[in-house]
Amino acid sequence: MKKIQKLVGEEEKLRMPIAQGLPWTTDEPKCLIKPPVKKNTIPIDLKLHSDIRAVERARFAHQVAEKGRLIKQYKMERERQQKLEEEEEIKRLRKELIPKAQLMPYFDRPFVPRRSEKQPTVPREPKFCIPRHKTIKCCRMSCNDMSRPSQLQHLPSSVEKAEALYKNRILQ
């Protein structure tokens, strides 16, 4: 037991660090050299994006204003030119409206109409039949069918068909 207590005591001493002092010297302490003094920092001129954008925007606004002035000046010049042209046109029309004597026509060569050299148009028979795609489904008869009386007897008329349909509906 005593051995165990000894070992534990030694381990505890090893765990604790021993503070060791500086060795005694007879030399005078040295004066530490002061670090050199740094120069004052000079701030860098900042270029903000908003400032650059404001300058560009002002330049653009100036260009737009200049363009607007040029367009306005051009419109005024064009209106002035148009007004001058209209006044010239009115002056010219007024001069033309002054009645003047017309020259007497020459009757020494009388007008004799000539006969046309074109062939006259050949008349054609008109087509009175209705095209097949425009006829009603229940009345699919062309002009050729109507010319044959034998087929007309077998085909009921559209009025007869309508009457038959009406009777069938009533009976149902």
Residue frames as a rotation matrix with the C-alpha (Angstrom) as fourth column:
MET 1
0.562 0.827 0.000 0.00
0.827 -0.562 0.000 0.00
0.000 0.000 -1.000 0.00
LYS 2
0.415 -0.492 -0.765 2.73
0.145 -0.795 0.589 2.36
-0.898 -0.355 -0.259 0.80
LYS 3
-0.639 -0.677 0.365 4.27
0.432 0.078 0.899 1.59
-0.637 0.732 0.242 -2.57
ILE 4
-0.100 0.705 0.702 1.05
0.979 -0.056 0.196 2.43
0.177 0.707 -0.685 -4.32
GLN 5
0.789 0.395 -0.470 0.73
0.518 -0.840 0.164 5.73
-0.330 -0.373 -0.867 -2.46
LYS 6
-0.068 -0.905 -0.419 4.30
0.153 -0.425 0.892 6.57
-0.986 -0.004 0.168 -3.40
LEU 7
-0.671 -0.175 0.721 3.67
0.695 0.190 0.693 5.89
-0.258 0.966 -0.006 -7.08
VAL 8
0.356 0.876 0.325 0.50
0.915 -0.398 0.071 8.00
0.192 0.271 -0.943 -7.06
GLY 9
0.665 -0.168 -0.728 2.34
0.302 -0.831 0.467 10.86
-0.684 -0.530 -0.502 -5.35
GLU 10
-0.449 -0.893 -0.025 5.16
0.267 -0.161 0.950 10.73
-0.852 0.420 0.311 -7.88
GLU 11
-0.403 0.378 0.833 2.69
0.913 0.105 0.394 10.76
0.061 0.920 -0.387 -10.79
GLU 12
0.699 0.692 -0.181 0.99
0.710 -0.702 0.060 13.83
-0.086 -0.171 -0.982 -9.33
LYS 13
0.265 -0.690 -0.673 4.33
0.120 -0.669 0.733 15.64
-0.957 -0.276 -0.095 -9.06
LEU 14
-0.685 -0.539 0.490 5.11
0.502 0.138 0.854 14.80
-0.528 0.831 0.176 -12.67
ARG 15
0.065 0.816 0.574 1.74
0.991 -0.121 0.059 16.14
0.117 0.565 -0.817 -13.75
MET 16
0.865 0.238 -0.442 2.34
0.351 -0.916 0.194 19.52
-0.359 -0.323 -0.876 -12.17
PRO 17
0.450 -0.748 0.488 4.83
0.553 -0.195 -0.810 21.63
0.701 0.635 0.326 -14.11
ILE 18
0.251 -0.483 -0.839 7.57
0.858 -0.290 0.424 23.22
-0.448 -0.826 0.342 -12.12
ALA 19
0.983 0.083 0.161 7.98
0.145 -0.890 -0.431 26.92
0.108 0.448 -0.888 -12.73
GLN 20
0.170 -0.983 -0.070 11.54
0.969 0.154 0.194 27.63
-0.180 -0.101 0.978 -13.66
GLY 21
0.755 0.052 -0.654 12.84
0.131 -0.989 0.073 31.17
-0.642 -0.141 -0.753 -13.24
LEU 22
0.866 -0.495 0.070 15.21
-0.068 -0.257 -0.964 32.92
0.495 0.830 -0.256 -15.54
PRO 23
0.318 -0.815 -0.484 18.86
0.911 0.404 -0.082 32.38
0.263 -0.415 0.871 -14.77
TRP 24
0.782 -0.106 -0.614 20.56
0.261 -0.840 0.476 35.11
-0.566 -0.532 -0.629 -12.78
THR 25
0.342 -0.702 0.625 22.76
0.842 -0.067 -0.535 37.23
0.417 0.709 0.568 -14.94
THR 26
-0.027 -0.446 -0.895 25.06
0.732 -0.618 0.286 40.03
-0.680 -0.648 0.343 -14.10
ASP 27
-0.772 -0.232 0.592 24.55
0.615 -0.508 0.603 41.78
0.161 0.830 0.534 -17.45
GLU 28
-0.690 0.565 -0.452 22.48
-0.247 -0.771 -0.587 44.90
-0.681 -0.293 0.671 -17.66
PRO 29
0.086 0.787 0.611 19.15
0.560 0.469 -0.682 44.46
-0.824 0.401 -0.401 -19.37
LYS 30
-0.833 -0.377 0.406 19.17
0.529 -0.327 0.783 45.38
-0.162 0.867 0.471 -23.03
CYS 31
-0.339 0.725 -0.600 16.90
-0.328 -0.689 -0.647 48.19
-0.881 -0.023 0.472 -24.27
LEU 32
-0.090 0.404 0.910 14.54
0.761 0.617 -0.199 46.94
-0.642 0.675 -0.363 -26.86
ILE 33
-0.964 -0.247 -0.096 14.56
0.110 -0.703 0.703 48.85
-0.241 0.667 0.705 -30.15
LYS 34
-0.136 0.961 -0.242 11.31
-0.202 -0.266 -0.942 50.54
-0.970 -0.079 0.230 -30.93
PRO 35
-0.115 0.142 0.983 9.72
0.866 0.500 0.029 49.39
-0.487 0.854 -0.181 -34.17
PRO 36
-0.957 -0.275 0.097 9.78
0.285 -0.807 0.517 51.98
-0.063 0.522 0.851 -36.95
VAL 37
-0.338 0.863 -0.375 6.76
-0.057 -0.416 -0.907 54.26
-0.939 -0.286 0.190 -37.05
LYS 38
-0.357 0.307 0.883 4.49
0.886 0.411 0.215 53.49
-0.297 0.858 -0.418 -39.98
LYS 39
-0.998 0.046 0.037 3.43
-0.026 -0.907 0.421 56.27
0.053 0.419 0.906 -42.29
ASN 40
-0.361 0.932 -0.039 -0.11
-0.346 -0.173 -0.922 57.49
-0.866 -0.319 0.385 -42.11
THR 41
-0.525 0.249 0.814 -2.32
0.713 0.651 0.261 55.64
-0.464 0.717 -0.519 -44.57
ILE 42
-0.787 0.280 -0.550 -3.67
-0.481 -0.836 0.264 57.73
-0.386 0.472 0.793 -47.41
PRO 43
-0.023 0.842 0.539 -7.25
0.039 0.539 -0.841 56.76
-0.999 0.002 -0.045 -48.28
ILE 44
-0.879 -0.192 0.437 -7.82
0.402 0.194 0.895 55.63
-0.256 0.962 -0.093 -51.87
ASP 45
-0.599 0.696 -0.397 -10.39
-0.726 -0.681 -0.098 57.62
-0.338 0.229 0.913 -53.82
LEU 46
-0.513 0.486 0.707 -13.38
0.244 0.873 -0.423 55.29
-0.823 -0.045 -0.566 -54.08
LYS 47
-0.800 0.342 -0.493 -15.18
-0.592 -0.319 0.740 54.88
0.096 0.884 0.458 -57.39
LEU 48
-0.465 0.724 0.509 -18.70
-0.134 0.511 -0.849 53.80
-0.875 -0.463 -0.141 -56.60
HIS 49
-0.777 0.238 0.583 -20.73
0.618 0.464 0.635 52.13
-0.120 0.853 -0.508 -59.30
SER 50
0.281 0.944 -0.173 -23.68
0.893 -0.323 -0.313 54.38
-0.351 -0.066 -0.934 -58.48
ASP 51
0.184 -0.289 -0.939 -21.53
-0.059 -0.957 0.283 57.49
-0.981 0.003 -0.194 -59.17
ILE 52
-0.856 -0.515 0.030 -20.35
-0.043 0.130 0.991 56.10
-0.514 0.847 -0.133 -62.51
ARG 53
-0.461 0.778 0.426 -23.92
0.885 0.439 0.156 55.16
-0.065 0.449 -0.891 -63.40
ALA 54
0.391 0.614 -0.686 -25.15
0.571 -0.746 -0.342 58.67
-0.722 -0.258 -0.642 -62.48
VAL 55
-0.314 -0.583 -0.749 -22.59
-0.313 -0.682 0.661 60.25
-0.896 0.442 0.032 -64.84
GLU 56
-0.954 -0.024 0.297 -23.57
0.247 0.495 0.833 57.89
-0.167 0.869 -0.466 -67.67
ARG 57
-0.119 0.992 0.043 -27.26
0.965 0.126 -0.232 58.54
-0.235 0.014 -0.972 -67.03
ALA 58
0.265 0.161 -0.951 -26.74
0.161 -0.979 -0.122 62.32
-0.951 -0.121 -0.285 -67.10
ARG 59
-0.719 -0.581 -0.381 -24.86
-0.318 -0.212 0.924 62.00
-0.618 0.786 -0.033 -70.41
PHE 60
-0.784 0.489 0.381 -27.68
0.620 0.640 0.453 59.83
-0.022 0.592 -0.806 -71.82
ALA 61
0.182 0.887 -0.425 -30.36
0.803 -0.383 -0.456 62.28
-0.567 -0.258 -0.782 -70.63
HIS 62
-0.099 -0.311 -0.945 -28.46
-0.234 -0.916 0.326 65.10
-0.967 0.253 0.018 -72.33
GLN 63
-0.962 -0.271 0.031 -28.33
-0.053 0.297 0.953 63.10
-0.267 0.916 -0.301 -75.60
VAL 64
-0.410 0.888 0.207 -32.07
0.905 0.424 -0.025 62.36
-0.110 0.177 -0.978 -75.41
ALA 65
0.294 0.502 -0.813 -32.85
0.430 -0.829 -0.356 66.04
-0.853 -0.245 -0.460 -74.80
GLU 66
-0.479 -0.555 -0.680 -30.63
-0.388 -0.561 0.731 67.08
-0.787 0.615 0.053 -77.73
LYS 67
-0.939 0.175 0.297 -32.31
0.340 0.610 0.716 64.52
-0.055 0.773 -0.633 -79.99
GLY 68
-0.029 0.985 -0.172 -35.76
0.918 -0.042 -0.395 65.78
-0.397 -0.169 -0.902 -78.90
ARG 69
0.113 0.004 -0.994 -34.75
-0.035 -0.999 -0.008 69.35
-0.993 0.036 -0.113 -79.75
LEU 70
-0.831 -0.486 -0.269 -33.48
-0.295 -0.026 0.955 68.28
-0.471 0.873 -0.122 -83.18
ILE 71
-0.682 0.650 0.335 -36.70
0.731 0.624 0.278 66.38
-0.028 0.435 -0.900 -83.92
LYS 72
0.227 0.781 -0.582 -38.82
0.689 -0.551 -0.471 69.35
-0.688 -0.294 -0.663 -82.83
GLN 73
-0.181 -0.382 -0.906 -36.75
-0.336 -0.842 0.422 71.70
-0.924 0.381 0.023 -84.99
TYR 74
-0.974 -0.184 0.133 -37.04
0.037 0.449 0.893 69.30
-0.224 0.874 -0.431 -87.95
LYS 75
-0.292 0.945 0.149 -40.84
0.930 0.317 -0.188 69.11
-0.225 0.084 -0.971 -87.54
MET 76
0.291 0.389 -0.874 -41.14
0.272 -0.909 -0.315 72.89
-0.918 -0.146 -0.370 -87.42
GLU 77
-0.564 -0.580 -0.587 -38.99
-0.435 -0.395 0.809 73.21
-0.701 0.712 -0.030 -90.57
ARG 78
-0.904 0.266 0.336 -41.06
0.422 0.689 0.589 70.58
-0.075 0.674 -0.735 -92.36
GLU 79
0.062 0.973 -0.223 -44.33
0.867 -0.163 -0.471 72.30
-0.494 -0.164 -0.854 -91.37
ARG 80
0.076 -0.107 -0.991 -42.96
-0.155 -0.983 0.095 75.63
-0.985 0.146 -0.091 -92.62
GLN 81
-0.881 -0.436 -0.185 -41.94
-0.267 0.133 0.955 74.04
-0.391 0.890 -0.233 -95.94
GLN 82
-0.619 0.722 0.309 -45.36
0.779 0.615 0.122 72.38
-0.102 0.317 -0.943 -96.27
LYS 83
0.233 0.709 -0.666 -47.11
0.548 -0.661 -0.512 75.67
-0.804 -0.245 -0.543 -95.57
LEU 84
-0.298 -0.431 -0.852 -45.01
-0.454 -0.721 0.523 77.42
-0.840 0.543 0.020 -98.24
GLU 85
-0.984 -0.056 0.168 -45.80
0.104 0.589 0.801 74.64
-0.144 0.806 -0.574 -100.74
GLU 86
-0.219 0.975 0.037 -49.53
0.913 0.218 -0.345 74.92
-0.344 -0.041 -0.938 -100.00
GLU 87
0.223 0.270 -0.937 -49.41
0.079 -0.963 -0.258 78.69
-0.972 -0.016 -0.236 -100.52
GLU 88
-0.694 -0.523 -0.494 -47.61
-0.475 -0.183 0.861 78.19
-0.541 0.832 -0.121 -103.85
GLU 89
-0.836 0.441 0.325 -50.20
0.542 0.756 0.367 75.60
-0.084 0.483 -0.872 -104.87
ILE 90
0.118 0.912 -0.394 -53.04
0.728 -0.349 -0.590 77.98
-0.676 -0.217 -0.705 -103.97
LYS 91
-0.071 -0.219 -0.973 -51.42
-0.358 -0.905 0.230 80.76
-0.931 0.365 -0.014 -106.03
ARG 92
-0.938 -0.333 -0.097 -51.01
-0.221 0.358 0.907 78.40
-0.267 0.872 -0.410 -108.99
LEU 93
-0.539 0.809 0.235 -54.62
0.819 0.568 -0.078 77.19
-0.196 0.150 -0.969 -108.76
ARG 94
0.197 0.616 -0.763 -55.91
0.355 -0.770 -0.530 80.77
-0.914 -0.167 -0.370 -108.59
LYS 95
-0.463 -0.429 -0.775 -54.00
-0.556 -0.541 0.631 81.60
-0.691 0.723 0.012 -111.76
GLU 96
-0.986 0.094 0.140 -55.47
0.165 0.716 0.678 78.55
-0.037 0.692 -0.721 -113.49
LEU 97
-0.295 0.951 -0.095 -59.02
0.819 0.200 -0.538 79.45
-0.492 -0.237 -0.838 -112.43
ILE 98
-0.333 0.172 -0.927 -58.93
-0.308 -0.949 -0.066 82.71
-0.891 0.263 0.369 -114.36
PRO 99
0.504 0.586 0.634 -61.21
0.390 0.501 -0.773 82.13
-0.771 0.637 0.024 -117.35
LYS 100
-0.497 -0.681 -0.537 -59.40
-0.345 -0.412 0.843 82.26
-0.796 0.605 -0.030 -120.68
ALA 101
0.442 0.628 -0.640 -60.66
-0.828 0.011 -0.561 82.02
-0.345 0.778 0.525 -124.22
GLN 102
0.104 -0.346 0.932 -60.28
0.102 0.936 0.336 78.57
-0.989 0.060 0.133 -125.77
LEU 103
-0.744 -0.447 -0.496 -58.92
-0.454 -0.206 0.867 78.10
-0.489 0.871 -0.050 -129.25
MET 104
0.349 0.870 -0.349 -61.39
-0.849 0.135 -0.512 77.35
-0.398 0.474 0.785 -132.01
PRO 105
0.022 -0.345 0.938 -61.17
0.057 0.938 0.343 73.71
-0.998 0.046 0.040 -133.13
TYR 106
-0.681 -0.309 -0.664 -60.17
-0.645 -0.177 0.744 72.92
-0.347 0.934 -0.079 -136.72
PHE 107
0.238 0.847 0.476 -63.06
-0.267 0.528 -0.806 71.54
-0.934 0.064 0.352 -138.81
ASP 108
0.093 -0.237 -0.967 -61.09
-0.988 -0.145 -0.060 70.99
-0.126 0.961 -0.248 -142.00
ARG 109
-0.740 -0.296 -0.604 -60.65
-0.385 0.923 0.020 67.27
0.551 0.248 -0.797 -141.23
PRO 110
0.218 0.895 0.389 -64.00
-0.915 0.049 0.400 65.77
0.339 -0.443 0.830 -140.19
PHE 111
-0.545 -0.363 0.756 -64.07
-0.703 0.690 -0.175 62.73
-0.458 -0.627 -0.631 -137.93
VAL 112
0.236 0.556 -0.797 -64.90
-0.812 0.563 0.153 59.49
0.534 0.611 0.584 -139.73
PRO 113
0.244 -0.140 0.960 -65.19
-0.769 0.574 0.280 56.40
-0.590 -0.807 0.033 -137.47
ARG 114
-0.454 -0.475 -0.754 -63.45
-0.814 0.565 0.134 53.23
0.363 0.674 -0.643 -138.69
ARG 115
0.676 0.666 -0.316 -64.86
-0.528 0.737 0.421 49.77
0.514 -0.118 0.850 -138.59
SER 116
0.298 -0.542 0.786 -63.35
-0.821 0.274 0.501 47.53
-0.487 -0.795 -0.363 -135.87
GLU 117
-0.060 -0.430 -0.901 -61.10
-0.810 0.549 -0.208 44.72
0.584 0.717 -0.381 -137.02
LYS 118
-0.779 -0.176 0.602 -61.85
-0.561 0.625 -0.543 42.47
-0.281 -0.760 -0.586 -134.04
GLN 119
-0.714 0.556 -0.425 -64.04
0.147 0.713 0.686 39.39
0.684 0.427 -0.591 -134.41
PRO 120
-0.002 0.772 0.635 -67.46
-0.776 -0.402 0.486 39.67
0.631 -0.492 0.600 -132.76
THR 121
-0.697 -0.227 0.680 -68.00
-0.675 0.529 -0.515 37.65
-0.243 -0.818 -0.522 -129.58
VAL 122
-0.566 0.486 -0.666 -69.67
-0.151 0.733 0.664 34.28
0.810 0.476 -0.341 -129.97
PRO 123
-0.010 0.618 0.786 -72.71
-0.961 -0.223 0.163 33.91
0.276 -0.754 0.596 -127.69
ARG 124
-0.860 -0.238 -0.452 -72.95
-0.109 0.950 -0.293 30.85
0.499 -0.202 -0.843 -125.44
GLU 125
0.194 0.946 -0.261 -75.89
0.099 0.245 0.964 29.17
0.976 -0.213 -0.046 -123.82
PRO 126
-0.157 -0.235 0.959 -76.23
-0.875 -0.416 -0.246 30.06
0.457 -0.878 -0.140 -120.13
LYS 127
-0.611 -0.075 -0.788 -75.90
0.200 0.949 -0.245 27.23
0.766 -0.308 -0.564 -117.59
PHE 128
-0.001 0.732 0.682 -79.04
-0.695 -0.491 0.526 27.30
0.719 -0.473 0.509 -115.46
CYS 129
0.580 0.236 -0.779 -78.37
0.256 0.855 0.450 24.08
0.773 -0.461 0.436 -113.54
ILE 130
0.737 -0.289 0.612 -77.12
-0.672 -0.417 0.612 24.29
0.078 -0.862 -0.501 -109.94
PRO 131
-0.236 -0.878 -0.418 -73.71
-0.682 0.456 -0.572 22.68
0.693 0.150 -0.706 -109.29
ARG 132
0.231 0.363 -0.903 -73.91
0.170 0.898 0.405 19.30
0.958 -0.247 0.145 -107.54
HIS 133
-0.561 -0.520 -0.644 -72.05
0.699 0.119 -0.705 20.46
0.443 -0.846 0.297 -104.40
LYS 134
-0.952 0.229 0.202 -74.56
-0.290 -0.884 -0.366 23.32
0.094 -0.407 0.909 -103.91
THR 135
-0.184 0.942 -0.281 -77.74
-0.384 0.194 0.903 21.25
0.905 0.274 0.326 -104.15
ILE 136
0.021 0.310 0.950 -79.72
-0.995 0.100 -0.011 20.02
-0.099 -0.945 0.311 -101.15
LYS 137
-0.840 -0.461 0.288 -79.19
-0.455 0.886 0.090 16.33
-0.297 -0.056 -0.953 -100.31
CYS 138
-0.268 0.809 0.523 -82.86
0.197 0.578 -0.792 15.40
-0.943 -0.109 -0.314 -100.64
CYS 139
0.775 0.572 -0.268 -83.10
-0.092 -0.316 -0.944 17.11
-0.625 0.756 -0.192 -104.05
ARG 140
-0.284 -0.959 -0.017 -80.03
-0.231 0.051 0.972 15.67
-0.930 0.280 -0.236 -105.83
MET 141
0.481 0.401 0.780 -81.20
0.703 0.354 -0.616 16.14
-0.523 0.845 -0.111 -109.37
SER 142
-0.595 -0.698 -0.399 -79.12
0.245 -0.631 0.736 17.81
-0.765 0.340 0.546 -112.01
CYS 143
-0.132 0.527 -0.840 -80.34
-0.751 -0.606 -0.262 19.52
-0.647 0.596 0.476 -115.15
ASN 144
-0.729 -0.191 -0.657 -79.66
-0.619 0.594 0.514 16.35
0.293 0.781 -0.551 -117.10
ASP 145
-0.911 0.413 -0.004 -81.98
0.361 0.792 -0.493 14.34
-0.200 -0.450 -0.870 -114.81
MET 146
-0.263 0.860 -0.437 -84.81
-0.063 -0.467 -0.882 16.78
-0.963 -0.204 0.177 -115.32
SER 147
-0.383 0.086 -0.920 -84.55
-0.894 -0.283 0.346 16.41
-0.231 0.955 0.186 -119.06
ARG 148
-0.857 0.085 -0.509 -85.48
-0.117 0.929 0.352 12.69
0.503 0.361 -0.785 -118.78
PRO 149
-0.150 0.887 0.437 -89.19
-0.896 -0.309 0.320 12.39
0.419 -0.343 0.841 -117.98
SER 150
0.350 0.306 -0.885 -89.01
-0.054 0.950 0.307 8.66
0.935 -0.060 0.349 -117.27
GLN 151
-0.512 -0.607 -0.607 -86.82
0.594 0.261 -0.761 9.19
0.621 -0.750 0.227 -114.19
LEU 152
-0.808 0.232 0.541 -88.94
-0.438 -0.851 -0.289 12.06
0.393 -0.471 0.790 -112.90
GLN 153
0.212 0.962 -0.175 -91.94
-0.555 0.266 0.788 9.79
0.804 -0.070 0.590 -112.48
HIS 154
0.331 -0.134 -0.934 -90.05
0.509 0.859 0.057 7.46
0.795 -0.494 0.352 -110.11
LEU 155
-0.705 -0.674 -0.221 -88.45
0.568 -0.350 -0.745 10.21
0.425 -0.651 0.629 -107.98
PRO 156
0.358 0.845 -0.397 -90.68
0.931 -0.293 0.217 11.85
0.067 -0.447 -0.892 -105.37
SER 157
0.255 -0.217 0.942 -90.58
0.206 -0.940 -0.273 15.63
0.945 0.264 -0.195 -105.17
SER 158
-0.781 -0.624 -0.033 -89.09
0.203 -0.203 -0.958 17.43
0.591 -0.755 0.285 -102.21
VAL 159
-0.388 0.730 0.562 -92.57
-0.859 -0.508 0.067 18.52
0.335 -0.457 0.824 -101.08
GLU 160
0.570 0.608 -0.553 -93.74
-0.401 0.793 0.458 14.91
0.717 -0.039 0.696 -101.00
LYS 161
-0.149 -0.707 -0.692 -90.67
0.467 0.566 -0.679 13.91
0.872 -0.424 0.245 -98.99
ALA 162
-0.862 -0.165 0.479 -91.29
-0.266 -0.657 -0.706 16.68
0.430 -0.736 0.522 -96.47
GLU 163
0.079 0.970 0.230 -94.93
-0.905 -0.027 0.425 15.62
0.419 -0.242 0.875 -96.07
ALA 164
0.490 0.054 -0.870 -93.89
0.041 0.996 0.085 12.00
0.871 -0.077 0.485 -95.50
LEU 165
-0.582 -0.766 -0.273 -91.37
0.373 0.047 -0.927 13.02
0.723 -0.641 0.258 -92.82
TYR 166
-0.651 0.418 0.634 -93.99
-0.678 -0.696 -0.237 15.16
0.342 -0.584 0.736 -91.10
LYS 167
0.448 0.858 -0.250 -96.49
-0.664 0.506 0.550 12.26
0.598 -0.081 0.797 -91.02
ASN 168
0.144 -0.473 -0.869 -93.84
0.361 0.843 -0.399 9.90
0.922 -0.256 0.292 -89.59
ARG 169
-0.846 -0.489 0.213 -93.11
0.025 -0.436 -0.900 12.33
0.533 -0.756 0.381 -86.76
ILE 170
-0.243 0.835 0.493 -96.77
-0.904 -0.379 0.197 12.72
0.351 -0.398 0.847 -85.87
LEU 171
0.563 0.497 -0.661 -97.27
-0.329 0.868 0.372 8.94
0.758 0.008 0.652 -85.72
GLN 172
-0.297 -0.713 -0.635 -94.33
0.462 0.475 -0.749 8.48
0.836 -0.516 0.188 -83.36
